[in-house]
Every structure is written in structure tokens, then in C-alpha cells.
Amino acid sequence: MTQDIVIIGGGVAAFNAIKAIREIDKISNIHLVHNEPVYPYYRTRLTKSLFEDLDADRISLQRKEWYEQNNITVYLGKEAVSIDVKNNTVILNDGGRLEYSKLLLANGASNFKPNIEGIDKENVYTIRKFKDIQAIKSKSEDQKTILHIGGGIQNLEAAWAFCCHDKEVIIVEFMDRLMPRQLDDRASEILLNAVKSYNIKVLLSTEVIAIKGDEKVSAVIAKNRDSSEDSEGRQTIPCDMVIYSVGIRPNIKICENTDIQINMGVIVDEHMHTNIENVYAAGDIAEYCGRVGGLWTIAIEQGKTSGYNIVGKDVSYTGILPVTTINAFDLNIFSVGTITADSDTLSLVDDPDDGKSYKRIFIKDNIIIGAIVIGETKYNNILKKFVTDKINISEIYSKEITVNGLLEKLKSI
């Protein structure tokens, strides 16, 4: 039976849902509503390619012809503004209406906009869409000092791009170290030292409380969180542009006046199924087991899972291992799985103290549960496999084994 499948969103979850659907169902009508004027693209390339000759075709997931060949009707630059779940209809911002047999919500998340005085001034940006990069590139040539609010992966990659483009860069991080969810204290220290070695100013445990300037940015007011009094620890930091990246919020507004169950995101089960029979959700908008994914790899897998289930193939999503890679400041950084230790966790460490390399492997019940590697990349895939597959290493593990000795022996299992 031919279905009308409407997919809201043009990210990697939507794209992989389409691929899964077309593996099984070649004839159902697929309608893709994408609120950007370009075809779905590698969002992770935005900060990595900040000052490259970045055009949409170079970073697109597939060319326009692929959508035509797979009979996908694409609505570029269109916004889905409401859903009528009783009449199975999506309403677009131009008044258009799309009727559906099945609906997939894959409209992702938006970067959280912090409640900071002056956040709406000219030359304040966040990076989420292709147009954001275009705007930043067009405005940054004449700007000298770029201040980043947030020291997570996206802002670190952007800071590195600006640094390589001969800009003065400042990073203000609310937490007491960089990338605390992905790195332990020592790895964060190595990263911090590498960042500072490029004459980048880093302020940890610091909060931006105001952005100053008449119309556009001239400075920010920042406060050290360890200061006991409000007047203490404040400083004025001159800058010409501000880029903030302090987390995401799922785009659930479209569901607020419907019977679709929402919390932080749209609540789904292991089939990416919502509480409405013919409505699914995947990617950054989906909340599974009380958590919103927020990672590229999670969106890919959830997209596949939703696509298969939409066309009747029973596939369950069981969760994806968090994996982080970043290549910046002359460091290759890899983190996978659980990188915190408790009383039952063994930890193997290799720290040459050269500022360029570091390894730590976390082992619990003879299973590698996480790893951090700075430097060489040749073991990253095998570590990811062992953590993902929960492979028992009791036959090769001993109290005397070193990190590098263990890594070499992993190849034999």
C-alpha cells in the first residue's frame, strides 16, 4: 500500500530515515520539509570549514539528483508551523498543507540562547545553520578580537579556525575545565595548555553576564564564579564579535498544542515511536529513556531506526555509545564511553608528559567501558569496538600490563 510519509527536518536523522525507507519501500511518497534553502548537509563541517570556500554542494549529504532519483519531494526553505494529528496534516508557513499516513519529526534542536544582557546586539552569533557560517564569514574580516562563550567542541573548533585566520581569540567557559563531559582532568589540562600555546586567552569558571556596545559588540562583562561577592572578580573584556555555544534545546514548540507527548524532547520508545500511532521522532528532537541525544552518531542511528519502523521493519534502538573526536590546536583527541572512575573501575594511564599525547583506559568487570586518547589515532577504532561490543578482556588483562601493551593485545581478540 502506497503511503504518504512526511518528514519534518533536513538533518542527518531525516536523511538516514529516507535511506532506510527506500531500502524497503520504493513507491511510497516521501515529503521532506527543510527550513533551510539548501539540501541536507554535514552540519559537523560548519565549524571545521569556517574559512574555507564553503558552498552547499561541497558539504551536502547527497546532491539534488539523488532526491529526484529516489522520488523525494523536497520543500526547501519551508517551515512546518503546526501539526493536526487528528486529521494527519502538517501546515507550512506559506499556508500549504501536507497530508500524511506516517509522520517523522526530525526537526532537531536549536542552540540555547543564554539570558545575557546584550545578547541581541549586532555581531553576536551562534553556529547551527549554513546561514550562520555565511554571516560570520561576511562580518569577521574586519573584526580583530573574537570572544567565545562556551568551551565545548563546537566553540573550540570555531576558535581554532579563527586562530588560524590570525584573529585574537578569547574563550570564556562556565565550568572549571574544557570538555568536562569528554575528558578527565589531565586530558583537559593538556588541551588547555595546547589552546593557550596559540596565544588564546582562556577564562575558566567564568560567566559572561553582559555584552556591551551601542549597537554592536564592543566588550563583555565577565565574572569569576569563585568570587564570593557580586562585585568581585568582574572584568571588562574588549572584543569585536561574540560567538556562543552553551548547549541545545529540542525544537518541540510545533508539538505543544497537540497530543504528542513531550518533556525535554518528544518522548519516544525503542522504535522511535511517539504516543501517537503514526507519528515518530528521531535525532536531536527525540527524548529516549529520559535523555536527548545531541550527537551526530545518535541521530544517524535513530533516523535509520525510525525509517525502518515507518515501513514495517521491526528494528529497535538500544542507544549509541558517545564518541568524540576533535582535531585542533595541533592535537588529535578521541574519547569514547564512560570516562569517569568509581571504586570498581580500573584505570590504565600512559602520560609521557610531552603535552601532545595521553592515553587512559577504563576497565570494569574485565570490560573496557571507556577511553581517552590524545595523540596517535591508530587505536581509536579498535577501542570503540571493544567498548561498544563489551568484549571481555580477561584472557589478556593482568595487573602488570601497560596501556600500550593492552592496546597491542586487543588486536588478537
Buried (B, 14 or more C-beta within 10 A) or exposed (E): EEBBBBBBBBBBBBBBBBBBBBEEBEEBBBBBBBBBEBBBBBBBBBBBBBBEEBEBEEBBBBEBEBBEEBEBBBBBEBBBBBBEBEEBBBBBEEEEEBEBBBBBBBBBBBBBEBEBEBBEBEBBBBBBBBEBBEBBBEBBEEBEBBBBBBBBBBBBBBBBBBBBBEBBBBBBBBBEBBBBEBBBEBBBBBBBEBBEEBEBBBBBBBBBBBBBBEEBBBBBBBBBEEEEEEEEBBEEBBBBBBBBBBEBBBBBEBBEEBEBEBEBBBBBBBBBBBEBEBBBBBBBBBBBEEEBBBBBBBBBBBBBBBBBBBBEBEBEBEEBBBBBBBEBBEBBBBBBBBBEBEEEBBBBEBBEEEBBBBBBBBBBEBBBBBBBBBBEEEBBEBBBBBBBEEEBBEEBBEEEBEBEBBBEBBEEE
